[in-house]
Amino acid sequence: MRTAALYGAAGAAGSLILSALAAAPAAGTPPHGAPEDRGTVVAAARAVAAGVTFGACPAEEDLPPTVECAAVRVPLDYADPWGRQIDIAVSRVKATGGSAVRQGSLLYNPGGPGGSGMYFPALAGEPAWKRIAEAYDMVGYAPRGVGRSAPISCEHPVEFTKGPTASPVHPTAAEKRQGIARARAYARGCAHNAGPALRHYNSLNNVRDLEVLRAALGERQLTFLGASYGTYLGALYAVMFPERVRRMVLDSPVDPDPAKVWYRSNLEQSLAFENRWADFRAWVARHHATYGLGATPQRVQASYDRARALLARKPAGGTVGPGQLQSAFTRTVYNDLYWPRRALALSAYLKGDPRQLVKQAKPRASAAAEEENGNAVYTAVQCNDASWPADWAVWDRDNTALARRAPFETWANVWMNLPCAYWQPPRQRPVDVRTGPGDVPPLLILAAERDAATPYAGALRLQERLAGSVLVTERGAGTHGISGGDNDCVNGHMEAYLLTGRTPVRRASCAPHPQPDPVSLDQRAVERVLPPAV
């Protein structure tokens, strides 16, 4: 049986593990390290012995037949590597160029926390990935807690996604009390549903899982592409396992400053959202002849506010209220491919036709479980990673002041993160992300100058902390996640790095990709990038 093969002390796995523990510590693990460090050595050696067997993907993954799936076992608690094990779901498309050009596995994390990268190998046939897919096995995975990887849940999916809901820009005292009550209930739900296992869903364990995945795939070193929160995992991996790093692309990086993980990062994000929301409004104003939403950003804002007020009085389709409007238009901040369809839906709604707005903003029953699961993992990881203010007065003071400057997203961000104020200990202490000259090979950082989800200052700070790293900036653009997108300059730098290790000297700039044209928008391109219902 599989259990015997994995854990039998007299078998191959047992011998490998004993050898690994007797030898010098694994790369990045200090002698006589913490129990979790020793547990990672055990888990990685066990993964080498077990390997990974790929086969057909389960139907629920909804992946094309070209993609294979597997599972890799990791400890729930690395301090107890022989205790409860959980399965990490993995997907793969093998390198198309054959053994002569294959360079190994390229492992991808899409961020979140709570995002799944299982879809990543399906991109192998896309033009931006074709040459990379010739040289690498494209490997995605669902991090612990996500999808089929020991999923966690904090609230019933129907309750989590129900509409209509409110989204006050400047909440009243009564609305704040309601928000506090919801946050407390959500934190209790997480603790009740996951039990003692909840504390093991954190960034440090996510990085240890990454090390075990590397070992299971048979790779001596890790080649990694991380986006958004995935960049934080990559940076932590470079600190914890520096000799295991081969190449890393860190796309749209979060600020790794321990003092900002994660409360202050969210304050800075809300401010950056306001600037990117202004970019969208300016674009809509330039296309007033198409949308009729106002010839100035201020008039576009007035149109949006009018829609919010109308939806508060009478939700569209019975389910789309101000909260659903806010969620739908928040996506415009992440990717400007959303801009034309959102503007068109808002225009049609204000002219009396709510169909497009309902289609784009209504809660989707088919996605309820996935959305709730993603939010549960996001909450667990962020709350477990660091200390958060436990005093509501701190949240209220900071965000009331911030909302005067950045009203668009501030309070929505508060309600998303407030469960961390009522989270049960223990909490992790953030690692001081920092490498010295020669500790790791040059790492490639990609960033858009007006990215709101991960403000550009974080990219500059990450480069300062990772000695020898190189930063490629897409100037004047704000799409979150630019690798494999529609900027040939950015993709060229990434491709050259992954295929040859070549980088610019220290920093390089790319002109921004063109903003969307409301008349000639390539609908097929949108459908390749965006999910079906947006």
C-alpha positions in Angstrom: 0.0 0.0 0.0 1.0 3.6 -0.5 1.2 4.2 3.2 3.8 1.5 3.7 5.9 2.8 0.7 5.9 6.3 2.1 6.4 5.7 5.8 8.0 2.2 6.2 11.2 2.7 8.2 12.8 -0.3 6.6 11.8 0.8 3.1 13.4 3.0 0.5 11.6 6.1 1.8 12.7 5.4 5.4 16.3 5.0 4.3 16.3 8.1 2.3 14.9 10.1 5.2 17.4 8.8 7.7 20.2 9.5 5.2 19.0 13.1 4.8 18.8 13.7 8.5 22.3 12.3 9.0 23.8 14.4 6.3 24.3 18.1 6.3 21.1 20.2 6.6 19.1 20.9 3.5 19.9 24.2 1.8 18.5 27.1 3.7 18.0 25.1 6.9 20.4 26.2 9.7 22.0 23.5 11.9 19.8 22.6 14.9 17.0 24.6 13.4 13.4 24.8 14.5 11.3 21.7 14.5 9.6 22.9 11.3 13.0 23.1 9.6 13.8 19.6 10.5 10.3 18.5 9.5 10.8 20.1 6.1 13.9 18.0 5.5 11.9 14.9 6.4 9.0 15.8 4.1 11.2 16.7 1.2 13.2 13.5 1.4 10.0 11.5 1.6 8.7 13.4 -1.5 11.9 12.5 -3.4 11.3 8.8 -2.6 7.6 8.9 -3.4 7.9 11.0 -6.5 4.7 12.1 -8.2 2.4 10.1 -10.5 0.4 12.2 -13.0 -2.8 11.0 -14.6 -6.2 12.3 -15.8 -7.5 15.4 -14.0 -10.8 15.2 -12.1 -13.8 16.6 -13.9 -14.2 19.3 -11.2 -10.9 20.9 -12.3 -12.5 21.7 -15.7 -9.1 21.5 -17.4 -8.4 20.4 -21.0 -7.3 16.9 -21.6 -3.7 18.0 -22.4 -3.3 18.8 -18.6 -2.4 16.0 -16.2 -3.0 16.0 -12.5 -1.5 14.5 -9.4 -1.3 15.0 -5.6 1.7 15.5 -3.4 1.5 14.7 0.3 2.8 17.2 2.8 2.6 17.5 6.6 -0.2 19.6 8.0 2.3 20.6 10.7 5.9 20.6 9.8 6.9 20.4 13.4 5.3 16.9 13.3 6.2 15.6 9.9 5.0 12.1 10.8 1.6 13.3 11.9 -1.4 14.2 9.8 -0.7 14.5 6.1 -2.6 16.6 3.5 -2.7 16.3 -0.3 -1.6 19.3 -2.5 -3.3 19.1 -5.9 -0.8 19.6 -8.8 -1.3 20.0 -12.6 1.1 19.7 -15.4 1.7 19.9 -19.1 5.1 18.4 -20.1 7.6 20.4 -22.0 6.8 20.3 -25.7 10.3 20.7 -26.9 11.6 17.3 -25.9 14.5 16.3 -23.7 17.1 18.2 -25.8 15.7 21.5 -24.8 13.9 20.7 -21.5 15.1 22.7 -18.5 12.9 21.3 -15.8 9.7 22.3 -14.2 8.3 25.9 -14.0 6.1 26.0 -10.9 3.5 28.8 -10.7 1.6 30.4 -7.8 -1.1 33.0 -8.8 -1.3 34.8 -5.4 -4.3 35.5 -3.2 -3.7 34.1 -0.7 -6.4 31.7 -1.8 -5.8 31.6 -5.6 -5.4 28.3 -7.4 -2.8 27.9 -10.1 -4.2 24.6 -11.5 -5.1 26.3 -14.7 -1.6 27.5 -15.5 -0.5 24.5 -17.6 -3.4 25.1 -19.9 -1.6 28.3 -21.1 1.1 26.3 -22.7 -0.4 26.7 -26.2 -0.8 30.5 -25.9 1.7 32.6 -28.0 3.2 34.3 -24.9 4.1 31.0 -23.3 4.9 28.9 -26.3 8.7 29.0 -26.2 8.7 28.8 -22.4 6.4 25.7 -22.6 8.9 24.1 -25.0 11.6 24.3 -22.4 9.7 23.7 -19.2 7.0 21.5 -17.8 4.3 24.0 -17.0 3.3 23.1 -13.4 0.4 24.6 -11.4 -0.9 23.7 -8.0 -3.6 24.6 -5.5 -1.9 25.8 -2.2 -3.0 24.2 1.1 -6.6 25.0 1.9 -7.5 25.8 -1.8 -9.7 23.6 -4.0 -8.9 19.9 -3.5 -5.8 20.7 -1.3 -7.3 20.1 2.2 -9.9 22.9 1.6 -11.1 25.1 4.4 -14.3 27.1 4.8 -15.5 29.8 7.2 -19.1 30.3 6.1 -21.7 28.6 4.0 -21.1 29.6 0.4 -24.6 30.7 -0.2 -24.5 33.0 2.8 -21.1 34.3 1.7 -22.1 35.2 -1.8 -25.7 36.3 -1.3 -27.0 39.6 -2.6 -28.0 42.3 -2.6 -25.7 43.8 0.0 -24.8 47.4 1.0 -21.4 49.0 0.5 -21.3 52.3 2.3 -18.5 54.7 1.4 -18.6 56.4 4.7 -20.5 54.0 7.1 -22.6 55.2 10.0 -22.0 54.1 13.5 -24.8 51.5 13.1 -23.3 50.2 9.9 -19.9 49.9 11.6 -21.5 47.8 14.4 -23.0 45.5 11.8 -19.6 45.2 10.1 -17.9 44.3 13.4 -20.6 41.7 14.1 -20.1 40.1 10.7 -16.3 40.0 11.1 -16.5 38.4 14.6 -18.9 35.8 13.2 -16.7 35.1 10.3 -13.6 34.6 12.5 -15.6 32.3 14.7 -16.8 30.3 11.7 -13.2 29.8 10.5 -12.1 28.6 14.0 -15.1 26.3 14.3 -14.9 24.7 10.9 -11.2 24.1 10.7 -10.5 23.5 14.4 -6.9 23.3 15.6 -5.7 22.8 12.0 -6.5 26.4 11.2 -3.2 27.8 12.6 -1.2 25.7 10.0 -2.5 27.7 7.1 0.1 30.4 6.8 2.8 31.7 4.5 5.7 29.9 6.1 4.0 26.5 5.6 3.1 27.6 2.0 6.8 28.0 1.4 7.6 24.7 3.0 5.0 23.1 0.7 6.8 24.7 -2.2 10.0 23.0 -1.2 8.3 19.6 -0.9 6.7 20.1 -4.4 10.2 20.8 -5.8 11.5 17.6 -4.3 8.5 15.6 -5.5 9.0 16.8 -9.0 12.6 15.6 -9.0 14.1 19.1 -9.4 17.4 19.8 -7.8 16.5 23.5 -7.8 13.3 25.5 -8.1 12.3 27.5 -11.1 9.3 29.6 -10.0 6.9 32.2 -11.3 4.9 33.9 -8.5 2.3 36.7 -9.1 1.0 39.1 -6.4 1.0 37.3 -3.1 3.0 34.5 -4.9 5.9 37.0 -5.0 6.0 37.0 -1.2 6.2 33.2 -1.2 9.1 33.4 -3.7 10.9 36.0 -1.6 10.4 33.9 1.5 11.7 30.8 -0.3 14.8 32.7 -1.4 15.5 33.5 2.3 14.6 30.0 3.7 16.1 27.9 0.9 18.6 30.1 -1.0 20.7 27.3 -2.4 17.6 25.7 -3.9 16.8 28.7 -6.1 17.5 28.4 -9.8 15.4 31.2 -11.4 12.4 33.2 -10.1 10.1 35.6 -11.8 8.3 37.8 -9.2 5.4 39.5 -10.9 3.5 42.4 -9.3 5.2 42.1 -5.9 3.8 42.8 -2.5 5.9 44.9 -0.2 7.9 42.4 2.0 8.6 44.9 4.8 7.7 42.9 8.0 6.2 46.1 9.5 3.6 46.1 6.7 2.5 42.5 6.8 -0.5 42.8 6.4 -2.4 45.6 8.1 -0.4 48.5 6.8 -0.1 46.9 3.3 -3.9 47.0 3.1 -4.0 50.7 4.0 -1.5 51.5 1.2 -3.5 49.3 -1.2 -6.7 51.3 -0.5 -4.9 54.5 -1.3 -3.5 53.0 -4.5 -6.9 51.8 -5.5 -8.1 55.3 -5.6 -5.5 56.4 -8.0 -6.2 53.5 -10.4 -10.0 54.1 -10.1 -9.2 57.7 -11.2 -7.4 56.2 -14.3 -10.6 54.3 -15.2 -12.8 57.3 -14.8 -10.5 59.4 -17.0 -10.6 56.7 -19.7 -14.4 56.6 -19.5 -14.6 60.4 -19.7 -12.4 60.3 -22.9 -15.0 58.0 -24.4 -18.0 60.0 -23.4 -19.3 59.8 -26.9 -19.5 56.0 -26.6 -20.8 55.7 -23.1 -22.5 58.9 -22.2 -21.3 58.7 -18.5 -19.7 62.1 -18.4 -17.0 64.1 -20.2 -14.9 64.5 -17.0 -13.8 62.0 -14.3 -15.9 63.9 -11.8 -19.0 63.4 -13.9 -18.2 59.8 -14.4 -18.0 59.4 -10.6 -21.4 61.1 -10.4 -22.8 58.5 -12.8 -21.4 55.7 -10.7 -22.8 57.3 -7.5 -26.2 57.6 -9.1 -26.1 53.9 -10.0 -25.2 53.1 -6.4 -28.1 55.1 -5.0 -30.5 53.5 -7.5 -29.4 50.0 -6.6 -29.7 50.8 -2.9 -33.4 51.6 -3.5 -34.1 48.8 -6.0 -31.5 46.1 -6.5 -31.1 45.0 -10.2 -32.4 41.6 -10.9 -33.2 41.3 -7.2 -29.6 40.4 -6.3 -27.4 43.3 -7.5 -27.1 46.0 -4.9 -24.3 48.5 -4.0 -22.1 45.7 -2.7 -22.3 43.7 -5.9 -21.7 46.9 -8.0 -18.6 47.6 -5.9 -17.2 44.1 -6.3 -17.7 44.2 -10.1 -16.1 47.6 -10.5 -13.3 46.8 -8.2 -12.1 44.4 -10.9 -11.6 47.4 -13.2 -8.7 48.3 -10.9 -7.0 45.0 -11.5 -7.1 44.8 -15.3 -8.1 47.4 -17.9 -9.5 44.6 -20.1 -12.6 45.0 -17.8 -13.0 48.7 -18.7 -15.1 48.6 -21.8 -17.7 46.0 -20.6 -18.0 47.6 -17.2 -18.5 51.1 -18.7 -21.1 49.7 -21.2 -23.0 47.9 -18.4 -23.1 51.1 -16.3 -24.2 53.1 -19.3 -27.0 50.7 -20.2 -28.2 50.5 -16.6 -28.5 54.2 -16.2 -30.4 54.3 -19.5 -32.9 51.8 -18.1 -31.5 48.4 -19.2 -30.0 46.5 -16.3 -29.3 43.2 -18.1 -25.6 43.7 -18.7 -25.0 44.9 -15.2 -26.9 41.9 -13.7 -24.9 39.5 -15.9 -21.6 41.0 -14.8 -22.3 41.7 -11.1 -24.9 39.1 -9.8 -23.7 36.4 -7.4 -22.9 33.2 -9.3 -24.3 30.2 -7.6 -21.9 28.0 -9.6 -18.9 29.8 -8.2 -20.1 30.3 -4.7 -18.1 27.5 -3.1 -14.9 28.5 -4.9 -15.3 32.1 -3.9 -16.0 31.3 -0.3 -13.1 28.9 -0.2 -10.7 31.4 -1.7 -11.8 34.0 0.8 -11.4 31.6 3.7 -7.8 30.8 2.7 -7.1 34.5 2.2 -8.3 35.3 5.7 -6.6 32.4 7.4 -3.2 33.1 5.9 -3.3 36.8 6.4 -4.6 36.6 9.9 -2.1 33.8 10.9 0.9 35.5 9.3 1.2 38.5 11.6 -0.2 40.6 14.4 -3.2 42.8 13.6 -4.7 45.6 15.7 -7.1 44.1 18.1 -8.7 47.4 19.1 -11.5 48.5 16.7 -10.7 52.1 17.5 -7.4 51.8 15.6 -9.1 50.4 12.5 -11.8 53.1 12.8 -9.3 56.0 13.2 -7.0 54.9 10.4 -9.7 54.1 7.8 -12.0 57.0 8.6 -9.1 59.3 7.8 -8.1 57.3 4.8 -11.6 57.2 3.3 -11.6 61.0 3.1 -8.7 60.7 0.6 -9.6 57.3 -0.9 -13.3 56.6 -0.6 -13.6 54.0 -3.5 -12.3 50.9 -1.7 -11.2 51.8 1.8 -14.2 50.5 3.8 -14.7 47.5 1.5 -11.1 46.6 2.3 -11.8 47.0 6.0 -14.7 44.6 6.1 -12.7 42.0 4.1 -9.8 42.0 6.6 -11.5 42.9 9.9 -11.9 39.2 11.0 -8.1 39.4 11.7 -8.9 41.7 14.6 -10.8 38.8 16.3 -8.5 35.9 15.2 -7.4 33.3 17.7 -3.7 33.0 18.4 -1.0 31.9 17.8 0.3 34.2 15.1 3.5 34.0 13.0 6.2 36.6 13.2 6.9 37.9 9.7 10.3 37.0 8.3 12.7 39.8 7.5 13.0 39.2 3.7 16.6 40.0 2.8 19.4 38.3 0.8 23.0 39.3 0.5 25.2 39.4 -2.6 25.6 36.0 -4.1 23.1 34.3 -1.8 20.8 33.6 -4.7 21.0 33.9 -8.5 19.6 37.1 -10.0 15.8 37.2 -9.6 13.5 39.0 -12.1 10.9 41.4 -10.7 8.1 42.6 -13.0 5.9 45.5 -12.0 3.4 47.9 -13.5 3.9 51.5 -12.3 0.3 52.2 -11.5 -0.6 48.7 -10.1 -3.1 49.3 -7.2 -3.4 45.8 -5.7 0.4 45.7 -5.1 1.6 49.4 -5.2 4.8 50.0 -7.1 6.7 51.1 -4.1 6.7 47.5 -2.9 8.5 46.4 -6.1 11.3 49.0 -5.4 11.5 47.8 -1.8 11.6 44.1 -2.8 14.5 44.9 -5.2 16.4 46.6 -2.4 16.0 43.6 -0.2 16.9 40.9 -2.7 20.6 41.6 -3.6 21.3 41.3 -7.3 17.6 41.2 -8.4 16.5 43.0 -11.5 13.3 45.1 -12.0 11.4 45.5 -15.2 8.8 48.3 -15.0 5.8 48.7 -17.3 5.5 52.5 -17.2 2.2 54.3 -16.9 0.2 51.0 -16.8 -1.7 49.5 -13.9 -2.8 46.0 -14.8 -2.1 43.6 -11.9 -0.1 40.6 -13.1 1.8 41.4 -16.3 3.7 38.2 -17.1 2.3 36.6 -20.2 0.0 39.6 -20.9 -0.2 41.9 -23.9 3.1 43.7 -23.5 5.7 42.2 -25.8 8.5 44.0 -24.1 7.7 42.6 -20.6 7.2 39.1 -22.1 10.5 39.4 -23.9 12.4 40.0 -20.7 10.6 37.2 -18.9 11.3 34.8 -21.8 14.9 35.7 -22.1 15.4 35.2 -18.4 13.6 31.9 -18.1 15.3 30.4 -21.2 18.8 31.8 -20.8 19.1 33.4 -17.3 19.8 36.7 -19.1 18.6 39.9 -17.4 19.0 43.6 -17.8 21.8 45.1 -15.8 19.6 46.3 -12.9 16.5 48.0 -14.2 14.6 48.2 -17.5 11.5 50.0 -18.6 8.8 49.0 -21.0 6.3 51.4 -22.6 2.7 50.7 -21.5 0.5 48.4 -23.4 -2.3 50.2 -25.3 -5.4 51.1 -23.3 -8.5 49.2 -24.5 -10.5 50.7 -27.4 -14.2 50.5 -26.8 -14.9 50.2 -30.5 -12.3 47.7 -31.7 -11.8 45.6 -28.5 -10.7 42.1 -29.4 -13.4 40.0 -27.6 -11.5 36.8 -28.1 -8.5 38.3 -26.2 -10.7 39.3 -23.3 -12.2 35.8 -23.1 -8.7 34.3 -22.9 -7.8 36.4 -20.0 -11.0 36.9 -18.0 -13.3 34.3 -16.4 -16.6 33.5 -18.2 -18.8 35.8 -16.1 -17.3 39.2 -15.6 
